[in-house]
Amino acid sequence: MNRPFADDLLKKADSKYSLVIAAARRARQIVDGDEPMIDAEKFSHKAVTIALNEIIEDKIIISR
């Protein structure tokens, strides 16, 4: 993961912990069969990468 990507992700959550939990939950949903909310072909076939890109593109909103 490159640094600008990480900085953008941290702006989407109030803490690193919240970010990790949200990405892990979404990645599990994708592995279990949910369709990605973004064009996964453009990024990766890995569920965590897809989940992180969904967060970056505001498809997933992190709230406490």
N, C-alpha and C positions, 0 to 999 in steps of 0.2 A: 504494500500500500504506500503510495507516495505521500509526501508531507502535505501538499495543498489539499488533497483529497481528505486526509485526516482532519485538517483544520476546518474544512467545510462541514464534515460530519459533526464535529464537536459543537458547532454553532446550532445544530438542530436539536440538541439535548441539553438538559441542565447539568448532566454529569456523564463521565465515561461509563459508569455503571449502568445508567439508564439506557445509554446507547447500545451497550453490549447485550443487555437483556432484550431490548426491542429487536435488534438484528437477529439474535438467536431464535426468538419466538417466530419471527417471520420466516427465517430460513427453515425451521422445522415445518411450518405450514407448507412451504414450497416443496420440501422433500416428501411430505405426505400427500401431495397431489394438487395443491392450489396453483392456479395459473399465475405467472408473474404479471405484475401491473405495468411492466416496462418491456421493451423489446430485448429479451434476454440474449438473443443471438448477437446483438451488438456488443455486449459486455463479456459474458462468460456463461458457462453452464453450471458453475458452482453456486449453490443456494445462498451461501453467505455473501458472496459478491453481488448477487442479484438483490438480496435484501438491503445491503448497504447502498446500492444505487437507487433503490426505491426510496430510501430515506433521503438521499441527496436531492432527488427530483420531487420531494414533497408528496409522494404517493402514500407514505406512512408518516403519521404524525405521532411524535413521542410525547406522552403526557404521564404525569404521576397520579 
